[in-house]
């Protein structure tokens, strides 16, 4: 399914990944790993998912040549338009895959965590369409800043459970979803929204998202007759980046650039740049890069983008960083907001604040590349959900 | 022979499980715990499980999440917990097992942790989110300095996983009574006895039952199968309301100790 041969049988990407969970969950992860291995090779399952991705989600998504942005930057910028998918973000690729798997495994209920609400909406959507009840955990702070997505999930028949513990954002929504799963593990499928968590989630979510990279690679070859010089994507947990990178990992000429949330600036400590400013540790079932204090307590994060507001990152990204195959940088809230406007005004596209981070790094990247270099950017979601956030931020001086 | 081995040797001879309260290190405040713990030993506690606070306690229900949060807000970190145990050792000789999530131990350093824990007088480590197959570095470091390791098994564990956990456990085997997080329950899980029976059949390691044990009669129900019972959330539920934590905790522990000492009908 993907050219990447990792993780190994123990769920490791080099030293990263693994299965650091309470014992209660280990048998369920073993069951999931076996079911995933079986169904991901099963022609019926693959065909059913392919049809759903095409007819229901709207794949393939276009690779759009952003002419005016390219003229401004002096490099040839292509946007992989995941924002055009049903529900407005790449999250649906993975949600359809996992909910279909849940159904095949005979699970009677799905649960999910969500930050910005996009994964929650995607899971609620897939669950509605495939006829499974769905509970979504969401940090209280996120339910407030993404109120519209809460209502969307409810309209789709899901129950949204606000989480008041800890930092009241994505990290704590995952904690609460894991606690639900520990309690209802026999009949419940936990649909994790990113390439995080215990094995086999980082692998499975990457595989379900790898369709982004496969399409983009073929499309850019058709258009340019060559591979891109760089591939750029935002990284919170890192699922859209991993999906896009996976098709180019084996092409050494292609620079892989992950853009993290620099929040108010790395020096302020108010950010969510785990790879750029964090250190290795163990959270949510995996050994990976974390934002933590000296005593191993996980730190609170800040980002203007709820979807990047997470103190960990997928273990495969930690590995790609460690072996030097991918590079990770951070841009601030202010730079992301500027990019949000730039794309709106130059291309008529309102990006979500998450991929606005990827766009924000383009001017810096363009200066490092030769003129007419080809750059593919993962435009992971559309910005409708963020319009109110941007309006409020810019109304206050 | 280690403190834990002595305790469970005694337990097997007398045929009555050890009462092992869980306390969250740093909640109540260390100065209160320093008075409270000797009083609990006096009231019948025969070993202690001491929780290391963590920001993301995914195996814990709301009661112990709050306790962990309060301890963190008071600034309690792993180094403080170790220092506390060494102070405690002046007045308390019962076995002390540290229950911790993996990241504080990892960050402290597996080897350094094991050495400092032994030096402080800790008898065993119980990693909450480190199944035996991921615990190689901790197990190696523990063996090197004589710290016992305790792994958890759950009703969902297969026989193969029970054997794996038993093989990696030296102090005792922590049997999770239910499928879920910590927290007081009205009834003892129907899975508890079945799990204890399976553990008895597969291993001779001491089997200690924890999670959801809220009332003395819950402990009595498993007295014929368990080598020990751990009571945590139920204690913290009453401590949260307590005017005097020492008096309340002593009453609570005494009620369990007395129920366990009563002859079985």
Boltz contact constraints between the chains, C-beta under 6 A:
constraints:
  - contact:
      token1: [A, 18]
      token2: [B, 134]
      max_distance: 6.0
  - contact:
      token1: [A, 20]
      token2: [B, 102]
      max_distance: 6.0
  - contact:
      token1: [A, 20]
      token2: [B, 129]
      max_distance: 6.0
  - contact:
      token1: [A, 20]
      token2: [B, 134]
      max_distance: 6.0
  - contact:
      token1: [A, 21]
      token2: [B, 129]
      max_distance: 6.0
  - contact:
      token1: [A, 22]
      token2: [B, 59]
      max_distance: 6.0
  - contact:
      token1: [A, 22]
      token2: [B, 129]
      max_distance: 6.0
  - contact:
      token1: [A, 23]
      token2: [B, 131]
      max_distance: 6.0
  - contact:
      token1: [A, 23]
      token2: [B, 152]
      max_distance: 6.0
  - contact:
      token1: [A, 23]
      token2: [B, 153]
      max_distance: 6.0
  - contact:
      token1: [A, 23]
      token2: [B, 154]
      max_distance: 6.0
  - contact:
      token1: [A, 24]
      token2: [B, 154]
      max_distance: 6.0
  - contact:
      token1: [A, 24]
      token2: [B, 156]
      max_distance: 6.0
  - contact:
      token1: [A, 24]
      token2: [B, 179]
      max_distance: 6.0
  - contact:
      token1: [A, 26]
      token2: [B, 131]
      max_distance: 6.0
  - contact:
      token1: [A, 27]
      token2: [B, 156]
      max_distance: 6.0
  - contact:
      token1: [A, 27]
      token2: [B, 158]
      max_distance: 6.0
  - contact:
      token1: [A, 165]
      token2: [B, 65]
      max_distance: 6.0
  - contact:
      token1: [A, 175]
      token2: [B, 56]
      max_distance: 6.0
  - contact:
      token1: [A, 175]
      token2: [B, 58]
      max_distance: 6.0
  - contact:
      token1: [A, 178]
      token2: [B, 58]
      max_distance: 6.0
  - contact:
      token1: [A, 179]
      token2: [B, 181]
      max_distance: 6.0
  - contact:
      token1: [A, 182]
      token2: [B, 180]
      max_distance: 6.0
  - contact:
      token1: [A, 182]
      token2: [B, 181]
      max_distance: 6.0
  - contact:
      token1: [A, 183]
      token2: [B, 180]
      max_distance: 6.0
  - contact:
      token1: [A, 281]
      token2: [B, 103]
      max_distance: 6.0
  - contact:
      token1: [A, 282]
      token2: [B, 102]
      max_distance: 6.0
  - contact:
      token1: [A, 282]
      token2: [B, 103]
      max_distance: 6.0
  - contact:
      token1: [A, 282]
      token2: [B, 106]
      max_distance: 6.0
  - contact:
      token1: [A, 295]
      token2: [B, 77]
      max_distance: 6.0
  - contact:
      token1: [A, 295]
      token2: [B, 78]
      max_distance: 6.0
  - contact:
      token1: [A, 296]
      token2: [B, 103]
      max_distance: 6.0
  - contact:
      token1: [A, 296]
      token2: [B, 104]
      max_distance: 6.0
  - contact:
      token1: [A, 296]
      token2: [B, 107]
      max_distance: 6.0
  - contact:
      token1: [A, 297]
      token2: [B, 55]
      max_distance: 6.0
  - contact:
      token1: [A, 298]
      token2: [B, 55]
      max_distance: 6.0
  - contact:
      token1: [A, 298]
      token2: [B, 56]
      max_distance: 6.0
